[in-house]
Amino acid sequence: MPELPEVEVVRRGLERWVAGRTVEAVEVLHPRAVRRHPGGGADFAARLRGETIGVPQRRGKYLWLPLEGGHQSVLGHLGMSGQLLVQPQDAPDEKHLRIRLRFDDGRGTELRFVDQRTFGGLSLHENTPDGLPDVIAHIARDPLDPLFDEGAYHLALRAKRTTVKRALLDQSLISGVGNIYADEALWRSKLHYERPTANLTRLRSAELLGHVRDVMNAALAVGGTSFDSLYVNVNGESGYFDRSLDAYGREDEPCRRCGTPMRRRPWMNRSSYFCPRCQRPPRVSS
């Protein structure tokens, strides 16, 4: 699934191409694409018609289009394969086109939601006083947010009494980090994914956060990570950070730091990639 850098790349594209435009018509082509909208496709289309889109926003992996007036937003769930594409109105429809938004300004482009696996979708929600769609009010700030509280995060880590990778993926503690960037940050920090959070010092947790920010900013600079054609920006272009990954997907390849073959282990229905020499597992107490 896309993580913070990939979603931020899409958000920036939408800010450029969609912000300030008024919706003229909405076409829902697949009911699953609006299954999170309680009123269904016809209601979704009717309520969006005539609305003006504000500056797209993001928290962690979540992306939304606020509507002018500040009371409602369109929340985008990209899922495994969802794409928000800005296309010329006369461009051929994509095979897996699910929703189309047309605008009233004559600029000749429209917003399309394309989703091969139909795990994602768009839905309309009321906003909280902070401007978030109410269904994601529980999501923590992300590490690139200027208001992210490092001290509170360290205390929450110690109190949670879990392992460090589980904590990185806990969206109620810190948002935007997924499997790829967790493995990358842990490799940079020389921390094993099963390291208990209870014995992480404030210095070590601050160092880990620094590596999370560094790897995400590096990914942002090259458009995110694309392993296939399913993740693209609003213009249909892939990111290139997969060429710079130090841990994720590098099983049996030499560690870029010490040369030891990297390992992969099953982890929570996913995989964890690590260097067995640089990232030694925690000792098991007898």
N, C-alpha and C positions, 0 to 999 in steps of 0.2 A: 504494500500500500504506500502511497505517497506520504512523505514525512514533511516536516516544517519547510525545508528549503524548496521542495517541489511545489507545495501549496503556495508559498510566498511568490515564487516565479509566476504562477498563474494569477495570483492576486494583482501583481504589478501590471501584468498584461491587461487584466480587466479594468484596472484603474485608468489605463491609457485609452482603451477602446470603448468602454461601456459607461463609465461614470458620467452623470449629467444627461443621459439620454432617456427619453420617455418611451415606454412600451406602447406600441400600437396594436400588436396582436400576439397571442401565444398559441402555439399548436402543441398539444400533448399527443405523442405518437405511440406511447407504450404506457399502460397503467402502472406498471411497477416503478416507473421513474418518478411517480408522485405518490407512492404508497405511504410515505411519511407525512403527507398532507391530508389531514382528516377529511376534508371536503371532496377529495378526488380531483380528477383532471379538469372537469368543467369549472369547478369552483376556483381552482388554482388559476386557470386562464382568465376567468372573469375578474378576479380580485387584483390581478397584476395589470390588466389592461388600463392604460391611462396613467400608471404610476411612473414616477421619475426615479431612476437609480442614483443613489449617492455614491460616495467613495467606498469601494469594496474593502472589507475588513477581514482580519484573520486573527485567530488565537490558536496557537499550536497547529494542529492539522486541520482545524475547522475554518471554513471560508464562508463568508456571507455577503450579500448585497443589501445594504440598508436602503429602505425606501424613504424618499424625502418626506419629512414630517416626523421621523424618528420613532415611530410607534411599531413598525413591523420590518422584518427582513426576510429575504430569500436565503435559506441556508442550503449550501451545496455539499452533498455527500458524494465524494468522488469514488469511494469504495475501492475495489481492486482495479477497475479499468475505466472509471469515469473521466471524461474529458470535457472541458468547457472551451469551445473553439469559436473564434470570431472569423466568420467566413463571408465572402461576397454573396449577396442574395441569389445570384444566378449560378453559384457553384453547385455541382451535382450533390445530392444528398448522400451522406455517409451511410454505409450499410447498416450501422447500428445507431442511427440518429433516433433519439428518444423525445427530445423537447426542442422547440424552436421559438426564439423570441425575436420579433421584428420591431423596429423602432420607427418613429414618425418623422425623422429629420432628413430623409433623403440622402444619407451618406452612403447608402448602398451596401452596408454590411449588417449582418444579423448575428445573434448569439445562439450557438447550438450546444446542446448537451448530448454527447455521444457516449454510449456505454455498452460494450460488447457483452459483459457478463450480467448486466442489470442488477448489480449489488448496490449501486449508488442511486442518486436521485436529487431532486429539488423539492423544497417544501417551504411554506410561508408560516412564520411564527411571530408572536408578539415579542417585543424587546423588553429586557429588564431596564431598570433605571440607569444601569451602566452602558446600555446600548448593545448588549449581547442578546441573541435569540434565546428565549427562556429555556429551551431544552439543553443548552450547553452552559448554563450559568454555573455549573459545578466544576467546569474545566479550569485548571490552574493556569496562571500566566506562564508564558514560555520563556526560555533563557535569553532570548533576544529582546524581550520586552523591557523597556527602561524601568518599569515599576516592579520587575521581578525582585523579590526579597530573598537574598542569599542567606541571611541569618535565619529567617523563618524556615527556609528549605533545609538547612543543616539540622535544625532542631526536629523538624518533621522526620528526617531520615533516621535520626537516633531513636525517636519514639516509635517509628514504624516497625523496627526490628524485623527487617526482611533482608534480602540480598540486593547487591548494588544494581544489577541489571533489572531486576523486577522493579526497583524504585525508579530507575530511569524511564521505564515504560508505563509507570503509574500516572495517568493523565490528571489525577486529582492532586498530585504532588508537583509535577512539572509537565507541561504539555509540549507536544511537537516532536518528541524523541521516539523513534521507532527502532526496529531491530537493526537496521543498517547503521545508523549513526550512533546507537548505543555501543555496538561492537567497535566502531571506529574510535569513539572517545575512550572506551576502556583500554584499547590497545595503546593509545597515546599516553594514557595514565598509568600503564603497567599494572592494571587491576584485573584480577580474575572476575568473571561474571558472577560467581557464587560467593564473592567476598561479603561477609555480613556488614550491614550498614551500622550496626550498633557500635562497632569499634572504629568507624571512620572519624578521624579528627577533623576539626573545622578546616585546617589547612588542606587536608586531602580532599575533602568535599569541594572546597573552593577551586582546587587544582582541576578536579574532574569537570566542574562546571565550565572552567576556562577552556578545556579541551572540547567540550560539547559545543561551546560558542564558536571556537576556531574551526572545527570541522564543518559546522553548518554554514558559516560565512564563506568558507572555501567552496562548498558545494553551490551556494547561491551565486558565486562569481562566475560559475560555468553552467548555470542553468539547471542544477540539480542532478540527480542520478537516474539514468534510463537504462534498464536492462532489456527492454523490448519496446515495441512501438506503442504500448498502452499508456505510458506516461509521456505527455508532450505539453508544451506551453500553449497559449491561446492561438498561436500561429501555426501549430502543428509541428514545432521543432523539438528535438530531443535534447536532454542535458548530457553533459560529458563527464560528470564527476566519477562515474564508474571506472574511468581510466586511472583515477588517483586513489582508489580505495586501498588501504593498508591491511585490512583484516577481512572484511566481509567478502565471501565468495572466493577466498584464496586458499582453500584447503590443499595441503601438500606443497604449496609454493613456499619459497624461503621467506622467513620473516625479514622485513626490510631493515630491521634494527640489528638482529643477531644472526640471521641466516638459518635458524632452526625451522624445519617444516611446520607450517601452520596447521592447526587441527580444527575439525568441526565436530561439535557434539549436539545431539538432539536436545532441545530445550523448549518446553511449553508449546509443543506442536510447531516449533520453528527450529532454527539452528543457531548455535553460537560459534563464532570463529575467534580463535585466540592463539597466541604463541605460548606453548607449554613452558618455555624457558623464561620469557619476559613477564608472563602473567601466571605466576605459580598459584595453584589452587590453595584455598585456605586449609589449615590444618584441622583435622577432625579430632575433636576432644574425646578422649576415652572415658 
